[in-house]
């Protein structure tokens, strides 16, 4: 449940254990993610929190990000989710702000689809990190 906040997703992934290798586990995670209903997505998104910056980031960065998150959450009713796995920590603020501002122009249906893709990527990254013993 810490990898994806959908009980259905967690049950589906757990039901097929043991997995022969990480690739098989990640494939099962992806499949379970694609099978989520709108209600399951709502459950998972309601358990997400908007991405934060390192506490030592400049206060102006925290303020800008908080304002962007508030605008996003007001428009779409859930936390902004984005997988930053392929970016270095020094790129996170730019990616977060660019992502939020770009996605604020989406229609709700389009944003639900993008959020679902990002949630699947996040779950996959979290599972991979957990299996590697990384937080």
PyMOL commands that place a pseudoatom at each C-alpha (Angstrom):
pseudoatom trace, name=CA, resn=UNK, resi=1, chain=A, elem=C, hetatm=0, pos=[0.000, 0.000, 0.000]
pseudoatom trace, name=CA, resn=UNK, resi=2, chain=A, elem=C, hetatm=0, pos=[2.974, 2.343, 0.372]
pseudoatom trace, name=CA, resn=UNK, resi=3, chain=A, elem=C, hetatm=0, pos=[3.783, 1.802, -3.298]
pseudoatom trace, name=CA, resn=UNK, resi=4, chain=A, elem=C, hetatm=0, pos=[0.243, 2.439, -4.549]
pseudoatom trace, name=CA, resn=UNK, resi=5, chain=A, elem=C, hetatm=0, pos=[-2.639, 3.479, -2.310]
pseudoatom trace, name=CA, resn=UNK, resi=6, chain=A, elem=C, hetatm=0, pos=[-5.237, 1.291, -4.039]
pseudoatom trace, name=CA, resn=UNK, resi=7, chain=A, elem=C, hetatm=0, pos=[-6.290, -1.737, -2.017]
pseudoatom trace, name=CA, resn=UNK, resi=8, chain=A, elem=C, hetatm=0, pos=[-7.306, -3.493, -5.255]
pseudoatom trace, name=CA, resn=UNK, resi=9, chain=A, elem=C, hetatm=0, pos=[-3.817, -2.879, -6.723]
pseudoatom trace, name=CA, resn=UNK, resi=10, chain=A, elem=C, hetatm=0, pos=[-2.114, -4.204, -3.586]
pseudoatom trace, name=CA, resn=UNK, resi=11, chain=A, elem=C, hetatm=0, pos=[-4.315, -7.295, -3.475]
pseudoatom trace, name=CA, resn=UNK, resi=12, chain=A, elem=C, hetatm=0, pos=[-3.732, -8.045, -7.165]
pseudoatom trace, name=CA, resn=UNK, resi=13, chain=A, elem=C, hetatm=0, pos=[0.043, -7.754, -6.829]
pseudoatom trace, name=CA, resn=UNK, resi=14, chain=A, elem=C, hetatm=0, pos=[0.117, -9.790, -3.609]
pseudoatom trace, name=CA, resn=UNK, resi=15, chain=A, elem=C, hetatm=0, pos=[-2.199, -12.503, -4.967]
pseudoatom trace, name=CA, resn=UNK, resi=16, chain=A, elem=C, hetatm=0, pos=[0.329, -13.674, -7.553]
pseudoatom trace, name=CA, resn=UNK, resi=17, chain=A, elem=C, hetatm=0, pos=[3.344, -14.063, -5.253]
pseudoatom trace, name=CA, resn=UNK, resi=18, chain=A, elem=C, hetatm=0, pos=[5.984, -15.318, -5.388]
pseudoatom trace, name=CA, resn=UNK, resi=19, chain=A, elem=C, hetatm=0, pos=[7.420, -13.686, -8.485]
pseudoatom trace, name=CA, resn=UNK, resi=20, chain=A, elem=C, hetatm=0, pos=[10.379, -15.327, -10.210]
pseudoatom trace, name=CA, resn=UNK, resi=21, chain=A, elem=C, hetatm=0, pos=[12.243, -12.015, -10.597]
pseudoatom trace, name=CA, resn=UNK, resi=22, chain=A, elem=C, hetatm=0, pos=[11.927, -8.250, -10.406]
pseudoatom trace, name=CA, resn=UNK, resi=23, chain=A, elem=C, hetatm=0, pos=[10.832, -7.921, -14.035]
pseudoatom trace, name=CA, resn=UNK, resi=24, chain=A, elem=C, hetatm=0, pos=[7.878, -10.250, -13.415]
pseudoatom trace, name=CA, resn=UNK, resi=25, chain=A, elem=C, hetatm=0, pos=[6.912, -8.291, -10.292]
pseudoatom trace, name=CA, resn=UNK, resi=26, chain=A, elem=C, hetatm=0, pos=[7.098, -4.978, -12.145]
pseudoatom trace, name=CA, resn=UNK, resi=27, chain=A, elem=C, hetatm=0, pos=[5.013, -6.376, -14.997]
pseudoatom trace, name=CA, resn=UNK, resi=28, chain=A, elem=C, hetatm=0, pos=[2.381, -7.452, -12.476]
pseudoatom trace, name=CA, resn=UNK, resi=29, chain=A, elem=C, hetatm=0, pos=[2.453, -3.970, -10.934]
pseudoatom trace, name=CA, resn=UNK, resi=30, chain=A, elem=C, hetatm=0, pos=[1.884, -2.418, -14.347]
pseudoatom trace, name=CA, resn=UNK, resi=31, chain=A, elem=C, hetatm=0, pos=[-0.971, -4.804, -15.155]
pseudoatom trace, name=CA, resn=UNK, resi=32, chain=A, elem=C, hetatm=0, pos=[-2.648, -4.148, -11.811]
pseudoatom trace, name=CA, resn=UNK, resi=33, chain=A, elem=C, hetatm=0, pos=[-2.284, -0.407, -12.424]
pseudoatom trace, name=CA, resn=UNK, resi=34, chain=A, elem=C, hetatm=0, pos=[-3.934, -0.596, -15.817]
pseudoatom trace, name=CA, resn=UNK, resi=35, chain=A, elem=C, hetatm=0, pos=[-6.879, -2.477, -14.336]
pseudoatom trace, name=CA, resn=UNK, resi=36, chain=A, elem=C, hetatm=0, pos=[-7.766, 0.176, -11.754]
pseudoatom trace, name=CA, resn=UNK, resi=37, chain=A, elem=C, hetatm=0, pos=[-11.301, 1.512, -11.947]
pseudoatom trace, name=CA, resn=UNK, resi=38, chain=A, elem=C, hetatm=0, pos=[-11.984, 5.236, -11.543]
pseudoatom trace, name=CA, resn=UNK, resi=39, chain=A, elem=C, hetatm=0, pos=[-12.906, 4.499, -7.912]
pseudoatom trace, name=CA, resn=UNK, resi=40, chain=A, elem=C, hetatm=0, pos=[-9.600, 2.662, -7.383]
pseudoatom trace, name=CA, resn=UNK, resi=41, chain=A, elem=C, hetatm=0, pos=[-7.726, 5.602, -8.922]
pseudoatom trace, name=CA, resn=UNK, resi=42, chain=A, elem=C, hetatm=0, pos=[-9.543, 8.012, -6.630]
pseudoatom trace, name=CA, resn=UNK, resi=43, chain=A, elem=C, hetatm=0, pos=[-8.567, 5.854, -3.645]
pseudoatom trace, name=CA, resn=UNK, resi=44, chain=A, elem=C, hetatm=0, pos=[-4.921, 5.728, -4.726]
pseudoatom trace, name=CA, resn=UNK, resi=45, chain=A, elem=C, hetatm=0, pos=[-4.719, 9.448, -5.501]
pseudoatom trace, name=CA, resn=UNK, resi=46, chain=A, elem=C, hetatm=0, pos=[-6.368, 10.336, -2.183]
pseudoatom trace, name=CA, resn=UNK, resi=47, chain=A, elem=C, hetatm=0, pos=[-3.501, 8.577, -0.404]
pseudoatom trace, name=CA, resn=UNK, resi=48, chain=A, elem=C, hetatm=0, pos=[-0.818, 10.486, -2.279]
pseudoatom trace, name=CA, resn=UNK, resi=49, chain=A, elem=C, hetatm=0, pos=[0.711, 13.681, -1.042]
pseudoatom trace, name=CA, resn=UNK, resi=50, chain=A, elem=C, hetatm=0, pos=[2.082, 16.332, -3.311]
pseudoatom trace, name=CA, resn=UNK, resi=51, chain=A, elem=C, hetatm=0, pos=[5.801, 16.062, -3.889]
pseudoatom trace, name=CA, resn=UNK, resi=52, chain=A, elem=C, hetatm=0, pos=[7.907, 18.177, -1.579]
pseudoatom trace, name=CA, resn=UNK, resi=53, chain=A, elem=C, hetatm=0, pos=[11.361, 19.642, -1.809]
pseudoatom trace, name=CA, resn=UNK, resi=54, chain=A, elem=C, hetatm=0, pos=[14.358, 18.937, 0.339]
pseudoatom trace, name=CA, resn=UNK, resi=55, chain=A, elem=C, hetatm=0, pos=[13.987, 20.902, 3.580]
pseudoatom trace, name=CA, resn=UNK, resi=56, chain=A, elem=C, hetatm=0, pos=[17.159, 22.857, 2.797]
pseudoatom trace, name=CA, resn=UNK, resi=57, chain=A, elem=C, hetatm=0, pos=[15.784, 24.172, -0.505]
pseudoatom trace, name=CA, resn=UNK, resi=58, chain=A, elem=C, hetatm=0, pos=[15.351, 27.956, -0.575]
pseudoatom trace, name=CA, resn=UNK, resi=59, chain=A, elem=C, hetatm=0, pos=[12.170, 29.277, 1.027]
pseudoatom trace, name=CA, resn=UNK, resi=60, chain=A, elem=C, hetatm=0, pos=[11.159, 30.904, -2.264]
pseudoatom trace, name=CA, resn=UNK, resi=61, chain=A, elem=C, hetatm=0, pos=[11.185, 27.474, -3.924]
pseudoatom trace, name=CA, resn=UNK, resi=62, chain=A, elem=C, hetatm=0, pos=[8.963, 26.024, -1.192]
pseudoatom trace, name=CA, resn=UNK, resi=63, chain=A, elem=C, hetatm=0, pos=[6.579, 28.982, -1.560]
pseudoatom trace, name=CA, resn=UNK, resi=64, chain=A, elem=C, hetatm=0, pos=[6.385, 28.664, -5.359]
pseudoatom trace, name=CA, resn=UNK, resi=65, chain=A, elem=C, hetatm=0, pos=[5.796, 24.924, -5.141]
pseudoatom trace, name=CA, resn=UNK, resi=66, chain=A, elem=C, hetatm=0, pos=[3.127, 25.283, -2.436]
pseudoatom trace, name=CA, resn=UNK, resi=67, chain=A, elem=C, hetatm=0, pos=[1.248, 27.807, -4.604]
pseudoatom trace, name=CA, resn=UNK, resi=68, chain=A, elem=C, hetatm=0, pos=[1.469, 25.540, -7.659]
pseudoatom trace, name=CA, resn=UNK, resi=69, chain=A, elem=C, hetatm=0, pos=[0.261, 22.523, -5.661]
pseudoatom trace, name=CA, resn=UNK, resi=70, chain=A, elem=C, hetatm=0, pos=[-2.658, 24.537, -4.279]
pseudoatom trace, name=CA, resn=UNK, resi=71, chain=A, elem=C, hetatm=0, pos=[-3.717, 25.614, -7.776]
pseudoatom trace, name=CA, resn=UNK, resi=72, chain=A, elem=C, hetatm=0, pos=[-3.493, 22.044, -9.065]
pseudoatom trace, name=CA, resn=UNK, resi=73, chain=A, elem=C, hetatm=0, pos=[-5.370, 20.522, -6.128]
pseudoatom trace, name=CA, resn=UNK, resi=74, chain=A, elem=C, hetatm=0, pos=[-8.071, 23.183, -6.403]
pseudoatom trace, name=CA, resn=UNK, resi=75, chain=A, elem=C, hetatm=0, pos=[-8.562, 22.418, -10.101]
pseudoatom trace, name=CA, resn=UNK, resi=76, chain=A, elem=C, hetatm=0, pos=[-8.422, 18.613, -10.009]
pseudoatom trace, name=CA, resn=UNK, resi=77, chain=A, elem=C, hetatm=0, pos=[-9.271, 17.668, -6.419]
pseudoatom trace, name=CA, resn=UNK, resi=78, chain=A, elem=C, hetatm=0, pos=[-6.248, 15.502, -5.701]
pseudoatom trace, name=CA, resn=UNK, resi=79, chain=A, elem=C, hetatm=0, pos=[-2.524, 15.725, -5.113]
pseudoatom trace, name=CA, resn=UNK, resi=80, chain=A, elem=C, hetatm=0, pos=[-0.239, 16.328, -8.065]
pseudoatom trace, name=CA, resn=UNK, resi=81, chain=A, elem=C, hetatm=0, pos=[1.595, 13.084, -8.861]
pseudoatom trace, name=CA, resn=UNK, resi=82, chain=A, elem=C, hetatm=0, pos=[4.688, 12.859, -10.977]
pseudoatom trace, name=CA, resn=UNK, resi=83, chain=A, elem=C, hetatm=0, pos=[7.453, 10.286, -11.155]
pseudoatom trace, name=CA, resn=UNK, resi=84, chain=A, elem=C, hetatm=0, pos=[10.826, 11.999, -10.936]
pseudoatom trace, name=CA, resn=UNK, resi=85, chain=A, elem=C, hetatm=0, pos=[12.841, 8.781, -10.964]
pseudoatom trace, name=CA, resn=UNK, resi=86, chain=A, elem=C, hetatm=0, pos=[14.794, 9.683, -14.096]
pseudoatom trace, name=CA, resn=UNK, resi=87, chain=A, elem=C, hetatm=0, pos=[15.795, 13.130, -12.807]
pseudoatom trace, name=CA, resn=UNK, resi=88, chain=A, elem=C, hetatm=0, pos=[18.485, 14.159, -10.373]
pseudoatom trace, name=CA, resn=UNK, resi=89, chain=A, elem=C, hetatm=0, pos=[17.555, 15.988, -7.155]
pseudoatom trace, name=CA, resn=UNK, resi=90, chain=A, elem=C, hetatm=0, pos=[18.812, 19.253, -8.629]
pseudoatom trace, name=CA, resn=UNK, resi=91, chain=A, elem=C, hetatm=0, pos=[16.194, 18.949, -11.404]
pseudoatom trace, name=CA, resn=UNK, resi=92, chain=A, elem=C, hetatm=0, pos=[13.203, 18.147, -9.197]
pseudoatom trace, name=CA, resn=UNK, resi=93, chain=A, elem=C, hetatm=0, pos=[11.985, 21.701, -8.615]
pseudoatom trace, name=CA, resn=UNK, resi=94, chain=A, elem=C, hetatm=0, pos=[12.048, 22.560, -12.319]
pseudoatom trace, name=CA, resn=UNK, resi=95, chain=A, elem=C, hetatm=0, pos=[10.320, 19.302, -13.242]
pseudoatom trace, name=CA, resn=UNK, resi=96, chain=A, elem=C, hetatm=0, pos=[7.668, 19.757, -10.554]
pseudoatom trace, name=CA, resn=UNK, resi=97, chain=A, elem=C, hetatm=0, pos=[6.861, 23.348, -11.484]
pseudoatom trace, name=CA, resn=UNK, resi=98, chain=A, elem=C, hetatm=0, pos=[6.959, 22.673, -15.224]
pseudoatom trace, name=CA, resn=UNK, resi=99, chain=A, elem=C, hetatm=0, pos=[4.779, 19.595, -14.767]
pseudoatom trace, name=CA, resn=UNK, resi=100, chain=A, elem=C, hetatm=0, pos=[2.186, 21.313, -12.613]
pseudoatom trace, name=CA, resn=UNK, resi=101, chain=A, elem=C, hetatm=0, pos=[1.961, 24.410, -14.782]
pseudoatom trace, name=CA, resn=UNK, resi=102, chain=A, elem=C, hetatm=0, pos=[1.742, 22.346, -17.964]
pseudoatom trace, name=CA, resn=UNK, resi=103, chain=A, elem=C, hetatm=0, pos=[-0.882, 20.011, -16.588]
pseudoatom trace, name=CA, resn=UNK, resi=104, chain=A, elem=C, hetatm=0, pos=[-3.075, 22.791, -15.170]
pseudoatom trace, name=CA, resn=UNK, resi=105, chain=A, elem=C, hetatm=0, pos=[-4.221, 23.430, -18.743]
pseudoatom trace, name=CA, resn=UNK, resi=106, chain=A, elem=C, hetatm=0, pos=[-5.504, 19.857, -19.124]
pseudoatom trace, name=CA, resn=UNK, resi=107, chain=A, elem=C, hetatm=0, pos=[-9.162, 19.031, -19.205]
pseudoatom trace, name=CA, resn=UNK, resi=108, chain=A, elem=C, hetatm=0, pos=[-10.163, 16.793, -16.250]
pseudoatom trace, name=CA, resn=UNK, resi=109, chain=A, elem=C, hetatm=0, pos=[-10.407, 13.625, -18.391]
pseudoatom trace, name=CA, resn=UNK, resi=110, chain=A, elem=C, hetatm=0, pos=[-6.972, 14.223, -19.904]
pseudoatom trace, name=CA, resn=UNK, resi=111, chain=A, elem=C, hetatm=0, pos=[-5.476, 14.891, -16.481]
pseudoatom trace, name=CA, resn=UNK, resi=112, chain=A, elem=C, hetatm=0, pos=[-7.002, 11.707, -15.041]
pseudoatom trace, name=CA, resn=UNK, resi=113, chain=A, elem=C, hetatm=0, pos=[-5.214, 9.770, -17.773]
pseudoatom trace, name=CA, resn=UNK, resi=114, chain=A, elem=C, hetatm=0, pos=[-1.884, 11.538, -17.173]
pseudoatom trace, name=CA, resn=UNK, resi=115, chain=A, elem=C, hetatm=0, pos=[-2.236, 11.094, -13.400]
pseudoatom trace, name=CA, resn=UNK, resi=116, chain=A, elem=C, hetatm=0, pos=[-2.912, 7.382, -13.902]
pseudoatom trace, name=CA, resn=UNK, resi=117, chain=A, elem=C, hetatm=0, pos=[0.264, 7.053, -15.995]
pseudoatom trace, name=CA, resn=UNK, resi=118, chain=A, elem=C, hetatm=0, pos=[2.304, 8.912, -13.381]
pseudoatom trace, name=CA, resn=UNK, resi=119, chain=A, elem=C, hetatm=0, pos=[0.793, 6.844, -10.561]
pseudoatom trace, name=CA, resn=UNK, resi=120, chain=A, elem=C, hetatm=0, pos=[1.765, 3.622, -12.352]
pseudoatom trace, name=CA, resn=UNK, resi=121, chain=A, elem=C, hetatm=0, pos=[5.301, 4.938, -12.858]
pseudoatom trace, name=CA, resn=UNK, resi=122, chain=A, elem=C, hetatm=0, pos=[5.515, 5.950, -9.194]
pseudoatom trace, name=CA, resn=UNK, resi=123, chain=A, elem=C, hetatm=0, pos=[4.286, 2.548, -8.021]
pseudoatom trace, name=CA, resn=UNK, resi=124, chain=A, elem=C, hetatm=0, pos=[6.788, 0.807, -10.279]
pseudoatom trace, name=CA, resn=UNK, resi=125, chain=A, elem=C, hetatm=0, pos=[9.660, 2.984, -9.007]
pseudoatom trace, name=CA, resn=UNK, resi=126, chain=A, elem=C, hetatm=0, pos=[8.629, 2.476, -5.376]
pseudoatom trace, name=CA, resn=UNK, resi=127, chain=A, elem=C, hetatm=0, pos=[8.443, -1.294, -5.778]
pseudoatom trace, name=CA, resn=UNK, resi=128, chain=A, elem=C, hetatm=0, pos=[11.847, -1.377, -7.501]
pseudoatom trace, name=CA, resn=UNK, resi=129, chain=A, elem=C, hetatm=0, pos=[13.387, 0.743, -4.714]
pseudoatom trace, name=CA, resn=UNK, resi=130, chain=A, elem=C, hetatm=0, pos=[11.810, -1.443, -2.033]
pseudoatom trace, name=CA, resn=UNK, resi=131, chain=A, elem=C, hetatm=0, pos=[13.148, -4.603, -3.667]
pseudoatom trace, name=CA, resn=UNK, resi=132, chain=A, elem=C, hetatm=0, pos=[16.599, -3.016, -3.849]
pseudoatom trace, name=CA, resn=UNK, resi=133, chain=A, elem=C, hetatm=0, pos=[16.396, -2.120, -0.156]
pseudoatom trace, name=CA, resn=UNK, resi=134, chain=A, elem=C, hetatm=0, pos=[16.388, 1.634, -0.814]
pseudoatom trace, name=CA, resn=UNK, resi=135, chain=A, elem=C, hetatm=0, pos=[13.927, 4.032, 0.853]
for i in range(1, 135): cmd.bond("trace and resi %d" % i, "trace and resi %d" % (i + 1))
show_as sticks, trace
zoom trace
